[in-house]
Amino acid sequence: MRPLALTLGEPAGVGPELALVLWARRTVLNVPPFLLLGDPALLAARARLIGLNAKIAEADPDEAVARFASALPMQPLGMTATAAPGRPDATSARIVRAAIEQGVALVQSGSASALVTNPIAKSVMQQAGFAFPGHTEFLAHLAGAARPVMLIWSEELAVVPVTIHVPFADVPRLLTADLIVETGRIVARDFARRFGIVKPRLAVCGLNPHAGEHGMLGREEEEIIRPAIARLTADGIAASGPWSADTLFHREARQRYDVALGMYHDQVLVPAKTLAFDRAVNVTLGLPFVRTSPDHGTAFDLAGTGKADPSSLLAALRLAQRLVAAEAPAPAK
């Protein structure tokens, strides 16, 4: 059995203590075994700060599962994390990036079964020269994936934004039929391969109020979105729409699809987080490996207090384990 690779995340945020809390409750919560990548000294200091008696053991991936019952296995990255809880600075950006890179290396080599990432502070990373909008784009770069797709998943609702971390003012310019079609194909493929839904139902949102009212409130639905849906259905994908987003997320409507594709970030992340804020998981589709993450940020106001809720990280670990176990082999090229 291979461990999950768990990155440190932003040292000044809640990621380190969430890992500690879940390891401390590993038996009662049935936490999947993970190998934490980062700085053991920082983790020990955080454990003392929140009053947690946790044994931390340096370990290689092949030792992590066996050690997990008695100690939190950690692979040092040969660098220190100096940012204090709740006080981020760019000095720790190097280890944050190194943890992500090492996690990808471990899953690509087969030493870890999947990658789970703790939250990072994008603004802090960019101050240190990080040239990516976020985790999703950086992971695609490391994996050589042409199109990363961000899925926010929970038992209540699964959503995908077609455009991701871009200013809202840029969305109409960036939105193309090719982008929608490529996103829909990746969603359909990975839902079949990793979620076991052979023919997932994709509900595609419009961009404008009331899905454009047949062109009265905008032309994107008629000129971009509807033709994209037609191309997806011609591929045999069960895509429908464009639907008005304001009627797509109530309980009855959610029974009619498996995943909703929105045209921009907040269009679909707002309902996803409203319905399942503590349980939603960020999943990157389009990668050659499984990657999940808690669907919340660094929570600097809670860092070092021991009050942060580990539910979303637990859900991310469990979903990663589930997707690895259920993953169908990729089709031969």
Secondary structure, 3 states (H helix, E strand, C coil): CCCEEEECCCCCCCHHHHHHHHHHCHHHHCCCCEEEEECHHHHHHHHHHCCCCCCEEECCHHHHHHHCCCCEEEEECCCCCCCECCECCHHHHHHHHHHHHHHHHHHHHCCCCCEECCCCCHHHHHHCCCCCCCHHHHHHHHHCCCCCEEEEECCCCEEEECCCCCCHHHHHHHCCHHHHHHHHHHHHHHHHHHCCCCCCEEEEECCCHHHHHCCCCCCHHHHHHHHHHHHHHHCCCEEEEEECHHHCCCHHHHCCCCEEEECCHHHHHHHHHHHHCCCCEEEEECCCCCEEEECCCCCCCCCCCCCCCCHHHHHHHHHHHHHHHHCCCCCCC
